[in-house]
Each structure stands twice: as structure tokens, then as C-alpha cells.
Amino acid sequence: MRVIGPLIAGHRSLCSGRVCREAGRVATTEARLYLEDVAAPSITEDVSPVQKFLLLLGAAIILIGLLWPVLTKIGLGNLPGDIVIEGENSRIYFPIASCILVSLVLSGIFWLFNR
């Protein structure tokens, strides 16, 4: 915490006029304005963008894992545009139609939320 004169930064006081009085101490208007600008930090300010990305990626992986049985039952992954090349010891899978369908659904959902 940073100390401004007799007041501690991050602590909000009730002020009126040019002078603030709290517990018998006097602060100038600049200190009052500084104290109002320094509100208690929220949890999201302490989280870096990389941490946010990793948390969202983990949540997405968990969600996909939970929905996987439902998605395979409705045929996602076996649509008539998905290319499957099978050899004796290998299998190559290109889910083109499934990717286009998922992209259209997600684009519609994001469009609705940003509207």
C-alpha cells in the first residue's frame, strides 16, 4: 500500500468540499481524488492474459470432452463431406463438413451475443 500523507492509498473516505476529514486527519482534494481512483483491485486485474487463455482453453477441452458422446450420436464427425482415407495400418481423417458446420454454429452464437 502506498501512503499519501496521513491517508493510506486504496482506502476510500467520505469527503465533501475542498478538504477531507477522516479520523481527525486532513487530506487535500488531490489525495481524495487519488484515493477514489485507487479502488480495490478486482480479481481479473491480477490474472494475466496467458492465464485467462489457459483457463478458457481448459474449460473448452472439458466441455468438448463432456459433450463428445452427444456429438457423435447426432452424427458430427460422420457428415457427407468428411473425408476418411483408410489404409492397412493407418487412417487419415479430414472433417471438412463438420468443421464448416461447427464454424457456422459458433459464428451464429457469437453474432447473437455481440448484437
Phi and psi restraints in degrees (value plus and minus 20) as a CYANA .aco file:
   2 ARG   PHI    -121.3   -81.3
   2 ARG   PSI     114.7   154.7
   3 VAL   PHI    -117.5   -77.5
   3 VAL   PSI     109.6   149.6
   4 ILE   PHI    -133.6   -93.6
   4 ILE   PSI      84.3   124.3
   5 GLY   PHI      36.4    76.4
   5 GLY   PSI    -148.1  -108.1
   6 PRO   PHI    -106.7   -66.7
   6 PRO   PSI     -26.9    13.1
   7 LEU   PHI    -121.9   -81.9
   7 LEU   PSI     133.2   173.2
   8 ILE   PHI    -121.2   -81.2
   8 ILE   PSI     110.3   150.3
   9 ALA   PHI     -83.6   -43.6
   9 ALA   PSI     123.9   163.9
  10 GLY   PHI      76.5   116.5
  10 GLY   PSI     -30.4     9.6
  11 HIS   PHI    -123.7   -83.7
  11 HIS   PSI     105.8   145.8
  12 ARG   PHI    -114.1   -74.1
  12 ARG   PSI     116.6   156.6
  13 SER   PHI    -139.2   -99.2
  13 SER   PSI     139.7   179.7
  14 LEU   PHI    -105.2   -65.2
  14 LEU   PSI      98.8   138.8
  15 CYS   PHI    -145.6  -105.6
  15 CYS   PSI     130.7   170.7
  16 SER   PHI    -167.1  -127.1
  16 SER   PSI     124.4   164.4
  17 GLY   PHI      52.9    92.9
  17 GLY   PSI    -175.8  -135.8
  18 ARG   PHI    -103.0   -63.0
  18 ARG   PSI     -36.4     3.6
  19 VAL   PHI    -145.6  -105.6
  19 VAL   PSI     118.3   158.3
  20 CYS   PHI    -122.8   -82.8
  20 CYS   PSI     118.6   158.6
  21 ARG   PHI    -143.1  -103.1
  21 ARG   PSI     106.4   146.4
  22 GLU   PHI    -165.1  -125.1
  22 GLU   PSI     101.7   141.7
  23 ALA   PHI      34.0    74.0
  23 ALA   PSI      17.9    57.9
  24 GLY   PHI      60.4   100.4
  24 GLY   PSI     -16.9    23.1
  25 ARG   PHI    -122.9   -82.9
  25 ARG   PSI     131.9   171.9
  26 VAL   PHI    -136.3   -96.3
  26 VAL   PSI     115.7   155.7
  27 ALA   PHI    -149.1  -109.1
  27 ALA   PSI     131.4   171.4
  28 THR   PHI     -99.7   -59.7
  28 THR   PSI     151.9   191.9
  29 THR   PHI     -83.2   -43.2
  29 THR   PSI     -55.7   -15.7
  30 GLU   PHI     -82.9   -42.9
  30 GLU   PSI     -61.8   -21.8
  31 ALA   PHI     -85.0   -45.0
  31 ALA   PSI     -59.1   -19.1
  32 ARG   PHI     -83.3   -43.3
  32 ARG   PSI     -64.4   -24.4
  33 LEU   PHI     -83.8   -43.8
  33 LEU   PSI     -59.0   -19.0
  34 TYR   PHI     -83.3   -43.3
  34 TYR   PSI     -62.9   -22.9
  35 LEU   PHI     -84.3   -44.3
  35 LEU   PSI     -55.1   -15.1
  36 GLU   PHI     -91.7   -51.7
  36 GLU   PSI     -50.9   -10.9
  37 ASP   PHI     -92.8   -52.8
  37 ASP   PSI     -50.3   -10.3
  38 VAL   PHI    -114.0   -74.0
  38 VAL   PSI      60.6   100.6
  39 ALA   PHI    -103.1   -63.1
  39 ALA   PSI     148.9   188.9
  40 ALA   PHI     -80.4   -40.4
  40 ALA   PSI     108.1   148.1
  41 PRO   PHI     -85.6   -45.6
  41 PRO   PSI     122.1   162.1
  42 SER   PHI    -103.4   -63.4
  42 SER   PSI     148.3   188.3
  43 ILE   PHI     -84.8   -44.8
  43 ILE   PSI     -55.0   -15.0
  44 THR   PHI     -90.7   -50.7
  44 THR   PSI     -40.4    -0.4
  45 GLU   PHI     -91.7   -51.7
  45 GLU   PSI     -45.9    -5.9
  46 ASP   PHI    -106.0   -66.0
  46 ASP   PSI     -28.0    12.0
  47 VAL   PHI    -120.5   -80.5
  47 VAL   PSI     106.7   146.7
  48 SER   PHI     -96.2   -56.2
  48 SER   PSI     141.5   181.5
  49 PRO   PHI     -80.1   -40.1
  49 PRO   PSI     -53.3   -13.3
  50 VAL   PHI     -86.9   -46.9
  50 VAL   PSI     -60.2   -20.2
  51 GLN   PHI     -85.1   -45.1
  51 GLN   PSI     -60.8   -20.8
  52 LYS   PHI     -81.7   -41.7
  52 LYS   PSI     -64.4   -24.4
  53 PHE   PHI     -81.2   -41.2
  53 PHE   PSI     -65.2   -25.2
  54 LEU   PHI     -86.0   -46.0
  54 LEU   PSI     -57.5   -17.5
  55 LEU   PHI     -85.4   -45.4
  55 LEU   PSI     -63.8   -23.8
  56 LEU   PHI     -86.8   -46.8
  56 LEU   PSI     -58.1   -18.1
  57 LEU   PHI     -83.8   -43.8
  57 LEU   PSI     -63.7   -23.7
  58 GLY   PHI     -83.3   -43.3
  58 GLY   PSI     -61.7   -21.7
  59 ALA   PHI     -84.6   -44.6
  59 ALA   PSI     -58.2   -18.2
  60 ALA   PHI     -86.5   -46.5
  60 ALA   PSI     -61.1   -21.1
  61 ILE   PHI     -84.4   -44.4
  61 ILE   PSI     -62.0   -22.0
  62 ILE   PHI     -83.9   -43.9
  62 ILE   PSI     -63.3   -23.3
  63 LEU   PHI     -83.1   -43.1
  63 LEU   PSI     -63.5   -23.5
  64 ILE   PHI     -83.9   -43.9
  64 ILE   PSI     -60.8   -20.8
  65 GLY   PHI     -82.6   -42.6
  65 GLY   PSI     -58.1   -18.1
  66 LEU   PHI     -92.6   -52.6
  66 LEU   PSI     -53.2   -13.2
  67 LEU   PHI    -108.7   -68.7
  67 LEU   PSI     -26.8    13.2
  68 TRP   PHI     -76.2   -36.2
  68 TRP   PSI     -66.4   -26.4
  69 PRO   PHI     -81.2   -41.2
  69 PRO   PSI     -57.4   -17.4
  70 VAL   PHI     -88.4   -48.4
  70 VAL   PSI     -61.4   -21.4
  71 LEU   PHI     -85.8   -45.8
  71 LEU   PSI     -56.3   -16.3
  72 THR   PHI     -93.5   -53.5
  72 THR   PSI     -50.1   -10.1
  73 LYS   PHI     -89.4   -49.4
  73 LYS   PSI     -52.6   -12.6
  74 ILE   PHI    -104.9   -64.9
  74 ILE   PSI     -22.0    18.0
  75 GLY   PHI      79.4   119.4
  75 GLY   PSI     -16.5    23.5
  76 LEU   PHI     -87.6   -47.6
  76 LEU   PSI     101.7   141.7
  77 GLY   PHI      91.4   131.4
  77 GLY   PSI     -35.6     4.4
  78 ASN   PHI    -146.5  -106.5
  78 ASN   PSI      13.0    53.0
  79 LEU   PHI     -95.8   -55.8
  79 LEU   PSI     140.3   180.3
  80 PRO   PHI     -93.8   -53.8
  80 PRO   PSI      12.1    52.1
  81 GLY   PHI    -159.7  -119.7
  81 GLY   PSI     -21.3    18.7
  82 ASP   PHI    -101.4   -61.4
  82 ASP   PSI     108.4   148.4
  83 ILE   PHI    -118.1   -78.1
  83 ILE   PSI     108.2   148.2
  84 VAL   PHI    -146.1  -106.1
  84 VAL   PSI     103.0   143.0
  85 ILE   PHI    -135.2   -95.2
  85 ILE   PSI      96.6   136.6
  86 GLU   PHI    -133.4   -93.4
  86 GLU   PSI     110.9   150.9
  87 GLY   PHI    -130.8   -90.8
  87 GLY   PSI    -189.4  -149.4
  88 GLU   PHI     -86.0   -46.0
  88 GLU   PSI     -62.9   -22.9
  89 ASN   PHI    -140.3  -100.3
  89 ASN   PSI      -7.8    32.2
  90 SER   PHI    -166.3  -126.3
  90 SER   PSI     143.7   183.7
  91 ARG   PHI    -166.0  -126.0
  91 ARG   PSI     105.5   145.5
  92 ILE   PHI    -133.8   -93.8
  92 ILE   PSI     111.2   151.2
  93 TYR   PHI    -147.9  -107.9
  93 TYR   PSI     104.4   144.4
  94 PHE   PHI    -140.3  -100.3
  94 PHE   PSI      76.6   116.6
  95 PRO   PHI    -102.8   -62.8
  95 PRO   PSI      46.6    86.6
  96 ILE   PHI     -85.8   -45.8
  96 ILE   PSI     -71.9   -31.9
  97 ALA   PHI     -85.1   -45.1
  97 ALA   PSI     -58.4   -18.4
  98 SER   PHI     -84.5   -44.5
  98 SER   PSI     -60.3   -20.3
  99 CYS   PHI     -85.2   -45.2
  99 CYS   PSI     -60.6   -20.6
 100 ILE   PHI     -84.6   -44.6
 100 ILE   PSI     -62.1   -22.1
 101 LEU   PHI     -84.0   -44.0
 101 LEU   PSI     -65.8   -25.8
 102 VAL   PHI     -82.9   -42.9
 102 VAL   PSI     -60.4   -20.4
 103 SER   PHI     -82.4   -42.4
 103 SER   PSI     -63.5   -23.5
 104 LEU   PHI     -84.3   -44.3
 104 LEU   PSI     -62.3   -22.3
 105 VAL   PHI     -84.9   -44.9
 105 VAL   PSI     -66.9   -26.9
 106 LEU   PHI     -85.5   -45.5
 106 LEU   PSI     -58.6   -18.6
 107 SER   PHI     -82.2   -42.2
 107 SER   PSI     -61.3   -21.3
 108 GLY   PHI     -84.2   -44.2
 108 GLY   PSI     -61.2   -21.2
 109 ILE   PHI     -84.9   -44.9
 109 ILE   PSI     -66.8   -26.8
 110 PHE   PHI     -84.8   -44.8
 110 PHE   PSI     -55.7   -15.7
 111 TRP   PHI     -83.9   -43.9
 111 TRP   PSI     -61.4   -21.4
 112 LEU   PHI     -85.6   -45.6
 112 LEU   PSI     -59.2   -19.2
 113 PHE   PHI     -92.0   -52.0
 113 PHE   PSI     -51.7   -11.7
 114 ASN   PHI    -108.8   -68.8
 114 ASN   PSI     -22.7    17.3
